[in-house]
Amino acid sequence: MKFIETQALHAWLDKLAQEVTLIAPTAVGPEKKAPGSRNPAAQGQQVFYRAVSDSSQIAWDFTRTVISAREHFMPKTETLFTIETGPDGETVLHETKLERPRVIFGIRPCDARGLRVLDAVMLEQEPADVYYAERRRNTTLVGLSCPQMWEDCFCTSVGGAPNASDDVDILLTQVEGGCAVQIVTAKGEELATGMDLQEVEGLELPQPKLNDQFETPTEQQWLASFNDVYWQRVGDRCLSCRICTYVCPTCRCFDVRDETVVTPTGERIVRRVRAWDSCQSVNYRVHAGGHNPRANLEQRLRNRFYCKFHYVPVDYDVAGCVGCGRCVTACPVNIDIREVLQDLARRELA
Amino acid sequence: MIEDIRALARELLEKGTVECVIGYEVGPTGRVRPAFVYEPADVERLIFDARCYHNLVTYLTRRNKPRKKGEEVPTTAVLVKPCDARSLQVLLNENQVQRDKVYIIGVACPGMQNADGTPELRCTRCDQRVPLIYDVLCGEPPEVPAVTDTYDDVERIEALPLEERLAYWLGELDRCIRCYACRQACPTCFCSVCEAERDDSLWVGIADRIPEKAFFHIIRAFHQAGRCAECNACEAVCPMGIPLSLINRKVAKDVAQMMAGYRAGESEEPTPLVTMLTGEEAIDEIH
């Protein structure tokens, strides 16, 4: 088993930060939040995947970030291009410059697995989304195993594992004095050439502490539950906010708009903006002509579950939920995806 | 007190006085959450203690609409704390909830506690322990603590030089992810289409940038002037821990100062800060 000492790992990361855009879990925002804050996701120091300039900024003992790593592949907001008036009055279109190579260090196995869903939709369908494809191509993933499943985590119930190496280029697992290193892909092999690796005989990986595994509904149970009053009962307490969809690593809906902007120098430009959308918003499904097939709150709530556990698996042959638990933690009214899955899995089919 | 609440809920459901009782329950993982009870047999789920911070009034506007055209609006019972009751009074004043379609179960409020058992800051400032409106009051009214809200938190921000104040708010609002949980949790934010809605808005862009976020939060604060009962629902649900109540409390403080101590939801009149059309105005007068 390959191994890197803590000091050597930090030195490698410091050097890496000079050469590429290094994105890593890092503490963001004030440690003390609003005095009346009750949302479990907002308690204490929040951690996000952000560009760092050296290894000292990395939050090593984080559980999971508030927003998943998908924000670095599908940014919350991106300008696709701008249209300006050139010096001779001509119209000039500026494409967004693509970024320099990136390494996401410390991505959790579940977040990396979530990229399978984004890949299936943005990359593997023709035509591929060029912005997503370029970011994906440009980025190497260095995963960091979870030493345990955290509160609200359920990756093992949806096919993942806290130490899964399937979706990263290199996987690190913290052991005494440093990290065990598993090189998974050729991309990872290339990146690892800069690492001061040692070969340690008989180095054993620690077994993460797991949460209880539970049964998820069968395809028949999903099909039989669509028109059930159950969705109204769960929908009763839903606030119809968008937290669950924004923190999710596999949600990928977006909206595109052309916006006219007056720059600080008084020039009028047009920019095409793409930003996250959410199936939980009332207007999401409104058709031209005004018809809204998901006008009711419970229909929108239900869509989130069917999207992850029926539409995505059927349409793209990939699991739509990675069990990161973010939506469980952050829901202000405790709509718990684990509870819903178990409720439906217990149903007897007629 | 909880036995009184359950007995009352059972009676209301058995007699068919209400279709549903909105209260609180403990979920399977121990988190307290809003509960909707439809069957008398389910009233045992209901709890009430210092963890029940949600303002349940926010669910009433939704339930006060006919589900299908021509269908009668069902009657709903709701548990209200004193702050919740003030927000309900605002909704009644603004004709968003029909009084005969809501059965108000007032609870004598022990004051809410944070997860670590310490009292919530807002409750240490509150001088109300009994709701101003209810059909039935459950629990023994505790003594009213002799406190006055000095708005010291607002004054601390007001005292900052402009640049620092701006930096503080831009820093806080930058964390906003435009999830609209604050608006959705707020009982007095009931517009069917929000002016600052991200989708298809004519007024605000879709981008996740500070101007769009600030626009929303400032507009929301203005629209809450004289209407916000300071129940803190917005701040409580925010996944980013943004001190949203500070914005609304600044407005509440100014309203109280300018309008002889006016507080939202304490009278049966709509706030003087909102223009109400009575239906008799000529179009020319409105313009």
Interface residues (C-beta under 8 A of the other chain):
Chain A: V28 G29 K33 A34 P35 G36 S37 R38 N39 A41 A42 Q43 Q46 V66 I67 K76 T77 D152 R233 D236 R237 L239 S240 C241 R242 I243 Y246 V247 D255 R257 E259 V273 A275 W276 D277 S278 S281 V282 N283 Y284 V286 L297 A330 P332 V333 N334 D336 E339
Chain B: C20 G27 P28 T29 R31 V32 R33 P34 A35 F36 Y53 H54 T58 Y59 R62 N114 A115 E120 L121 R122 D153 R175 I177 R178 C179 Y180 A181 R183 Q184 A185 S192 V193 E197 R198 D199 D200 G205 I206 A207 D208 R209 N232 E235 A236 V237 C238 P239 M240 G241 I242 P243 L244 S245 L246
